[in-house]
């Protein structure tokens, strides 16, 4: 773990509070976290927070806030959380995009879809085309810094009254770089959504 690593700070309800930069290794006590963008007051309203790193090597850390010094918060580590917690972090986001078939698919061309939400582990969307459970295809994810094409698998489907379908998918066969890009997008969208609520 290198120092000066950025984390997304969430409350116990998984609401984004701020970004923070850890200026001490996570194994030190207390940990020193520099809160960015003048959000230290938002963080100090909570007793317990969770730190999510963009790096897949680092599991989320649950911490108790000890005290504040300017924009720096001192934290005591309570627990290391299951990495799956990060994969399930969802943010509602609407973007129009495309599905592309894999060579094994029984359909051709591209399908237009509209996203419902995005998580570190998958995307939910509306589509006019019928897809099968466990079918895999490629989807273009655009809320990232650069659009990224990811392989996804249908986990759940629901036929809607208007003839459309709603699908929940999980990303499959992601490389480390793709995981980081999606995580950073989810974290950024979480903070944007929170800022719009203020």
Backbone torsions as a table, in degrees:
resi	resn	phi	psi	omega
1	UNK	NA	123.1	175.6
2	UNK	-91.5	151.4	177.2
3	UNK	-70.1	173.6	179.5
4	UNK	57.6	53.1	179.3
5	UNK	-109.7	134.7	-176.3
6	UNK	-86.6	137.5	178.2
7	UNK	-125.9	150.9	165.9
8	UNK	-89.7	131.9	-178.7
9	UNK	-104.0	123.8	179.8
10	UNK	-118.1	152.9	172.6
11	UNK	-83.6	-175.3	-175.3
12	UNK	-72.3	-12.1	175.8
13	UNK	-97.0	11.6	-178.6
14	UNK	64.7	29.4	171.6
15	UNK	-90.4	134.2	-179.7
16	UNK	-70.1	134.8	179.0
17	UNK	-108.0	-46.0	-173.6
18	UNK	-173.4	172.7	166.4
19	UNK	-100.1	147.6	177.7
20	UNK	-140.5	153.2	179.2
21	UNK	-114.0	120.8	-179.4
22	UNK	-80.1	120.4	-178.9
23	UNK	-102.2	9.8	174.6
24	UNK	-138.8	152.1	178.5
25	UNK	-60.1	147.4	-176.4
26	UNK	-63.1	-16.8	180.0
27	UNK	-85.3	-7.9	179.5
28	UNK	-81.1	153.1	176.8
29	UNK	-129.4	128.0	-8.8
30	UNK	-78.3	158.2	174.6
31	UNK	-81.6	143.0	178.1
32	UNK	-107.3	122.0	-177.0
33	UNK	-122.8	117.8	177.4
34	UNK	-85.1	117.5	-178.1
35	UNK	-83.2	130.6	-175.4
36	UNK	-95.0	162.3	171.9
37	UNK	60.2	34.4	175.7
38	UNK	56.9	36.7	-177.7
39	UNK	-105.6	14.3	-174.4
40	UNK	-61.9	-35.2	179.6
41	UNK	-64.3	-36.9	178.5
42	UNK	-63.4	-40.1	-179.4
43	UNK	-69.7	-40.2	-175.4
44	UNK	-70.6	-9.0	175.8
45	UNK	-75.0	-6.0	-175.1
46	UNK	-117.5	152.2	177.6
47	UNK	-93.4	-37.6	-177.7
48	UNK	-123.7	134.0	177.5
49	UNK	-133.7	163.7	176.4
50	UNK	-119.8	133.9	178.3
51	UNK	-102.2	124.3	177.5
52	UNK	-111.6	122.4	176.8
53	UNK	-91.1	148.4	174.1
54	UNK	-70.6	-17.3	-179.5
55	UNK	-81.3	131.8	-179.7
56	UNK	-73.7	-11.5	179.8
57	UNK	-76.9	-16.4	-175.4
58	UNK	-110.8	116.9	176.8
59	UNK	-70.1	158.5	176.0
60	UNK	-60.9	146.2	-179.2
61	UNK	-118.5	125.8	174.3
62	UNK	-93.0	133.0	-173.2
63	UNK	-133.3	153.3	170.2
64	UNK	-102.0	135.2	178.6
65	UNK	-79.6	126.5	-179.7
66	UNK	-93.5	-55.9	-179.5
67	UNK	-164.8	173.5	-175.0
68	UNK	-122.8	140.7	170.3
69	UNK	-131.3	99.0	-176.2
70	UNK	63.1	-125.6	178.5
71	UNK	-89.6	4.0	179.7
72	UNK	-101.6	134.3	178.1
73	UNK	-113.6	135.5	175.9
74	UNK	-95.9	131.2	-173.5
75	UNK	-124.2	147.3	172.6
76	UNK	-112.8	126.3	-179.9
77	UNK	-70.8	128.1	177.0
78	UNK	-97.1	-46.6	-174.3
79	UNK	-157.5	152.7	169.1
80	UNK	-97.1	125.2	-174.9
81	UNK	-92.4	161.8	177.4
82	UNK	-62.2	131.8	178.7
83	UNK	-56.2	-24.2	179.2
84	UNK	-62.2	-25.3	177.9
85	UNK	-56.2	-40.4	-178.5
86	UNK	-68.8	-39.0	-178.3
87	UNK	-63.7	-29.7	-176.1
88	UNK	-88.7	0.3	179.7
89	UNK	-69.1	109.9	-174.6
90	UNK	-109.1	147.3	175.1
91	UNK	-135.2	128.1	176.8
92	UNK	-65.5	130.9	178.1
93	UNK	-156.6	134.5	179.2
94	UNK	-107.7	124.7	170.9
95	UNK	-149.9	142.3	176.6
96	UNK	-86.2	135.5	-176.9
97	UNK	-153.3	-168.1	-174.4
98	UNK	-130.4	148.2	168.4
99	UNK	-104.7	143.3	175.3
100	UNK	-125.3	139.3	-179.1
101	UNK	-74.1	153.6	169.1
102	UNK	-86.4	164.8	-179.5
103	UNK	-55.3	-29.4	-177.9
104	UNK	-83.6	-4.9	-176.4
105	UNK	-71.1	153.6	179.1
106	UNK	-94.2	6.7	175.7
107	UNK	-122.8	160.3	-177.2
108	UNK	-127.2	172.6	179.0
109	UNK	78.8	-156.4	177.7
110	UNK	-129.5	153.5	-179.9
111	UNK	-116.2	137.0	176.2
112	UNK	-85.7	134.2	178.0
113	UNK	-135.3	161.4	175.5
114	UNK	-123.5	126.6	-176.6
115	UNK	-71.2	155.5	174.3
116	UNK	-111.2	-51.0	176.4
117	UNK	-152.9	164.9	-177.9
118	UNK	-132.3	136.5	173.4
119	UNK	-128.3	174.5	177.2
120	UNK	-66.6	-18.8	-175.9
121	UNK	-110.9	-3.6	-178.3
122	UNK	177.2	-175.7	-178.9
123	UNK	-142.6	143.3	173.2
124	UNK	-109.5	144.9	-177.3
125	UNK	-155.1	161.3	171.0
126	UNK	-96.8	143.6	177.2
127	UNK	-150.0	156.8	176.7
128	UNK	-90.0	-13.5	-173.9
129	UNK	-94.7	142.6	174.9
130	UNK	-78.7	126.6	175.3
131	UNK	-118.5	153.8	-178.6
132	UNK	-92.3	151.7	172.3
133	UNK	-58.3	138.4	179.4
134	UNK	70.4	2.3	173.7
135	UNK	-67.7	142.7	179.1
136	UNK	-112.8	145.6	178.1
137	UNK	-155.0	175.7	176.6
138	UNK	-103.0	143.0	177.4
139	UNK	-130.1	142.9	176.7
140	UNK	-91.2	118.7	179.0
141	UNK	-101.3	118.8	-171.4
142	UNK	-104.3	-17.5	-179.5
143	UNK	-71.3	0.8	178.0
144	UNK	-78.7	168.2	-179.1
145	UNK	-55.7	-45.2	171.0
146	UNK	-122.7	140.7	178.0
147	UNK	-55.2	142.6	-178.4
148	UNK	-130.7	138.7	178.8
149	UNK	-98.8	121.1	-176.5
150	UNK	-124.5	148.4	175.5
151	UNK	-84.8	134.7	178.6
152	UNK	-135.1	160.4	-178.7
153	UNK	-126.4	134.7	-179.3
154	UNK	-71.6	121.8	177.3
155	UNK	-98.1	-40.3	-178.6
156	UNK	-141.1	148.0	175.2
157	UNK	-138.5	149.5	178.8
158	UNK	-142.7	126.9	176.8
159	UNK	-83.9	129.7	-178.4
160	UNK	-96.6	165.5	-174.8
161	UNK	-65.2	-29.2	-176.2
162	UNK	-85.2	14.6	179.3
163	UNK	84.6	-2.7	176.8
164	UNK	-88.3	170.8	177.9
165	UNK	-125.3	150.7	172.4
166	UNK	-115.2	129.3	-177.3
167	UNK	-123.5	141.0	168.6
168	UNK	-111.9	128.6	-177.5
169	UNK	-127.0	159.9	171.7
170	UNK	-117.1	147.1	175.7
171	UNK	-75.5	142.3	178.7
172	UNK	-128.8	151.6	175.7
173	UNK	56.5	39.8	179.3
174	UNK	-80.4	141.4	172.5
175	UNK	-88.7	168.6	-177.6
176	UNK	-56.5	-44.0	-179.0
177	UNK	-62.4	-41.2	178.5
178	UNK	-64.2	-41.8	178.9
179	UNK	-60.7	-43.4	-179.5
180	UNK	-64.3	-43.9	-179.1
181	UNK	-60.1	-45.3	-178.9
182	UNK	-67.8	-42.6	179.3
183	UNK	-59.9	-45.3	-179.6
184	UNK	-62.1	-38.0	177.9
185	UNK	-65.2	-44.3	179.9
186	UNK	-62.7	-44.7	180.0
187	UNK	-62.0	-43.9	-179.2
188	UNK	-63.5	-43.2	179.1
189	UNK	-64.6	-37.2	177.1
190	UNK	-58.5	-46.8	-178.8
191	UNK	-68.3	-38.7	177.8
192	UNK	-62.0	-43.3	-179.9
193	UNK	-62.4	-40.0	-179.5
194	UNK	-66.6	-41.0	179.5
195	UNK	-63.4	-34.6	178.9
196	UNK	-70.2	-24.0	179.7
197	UNK	-77.8	-26.1	-176.4
198	UNK	-67.1	NA	NA
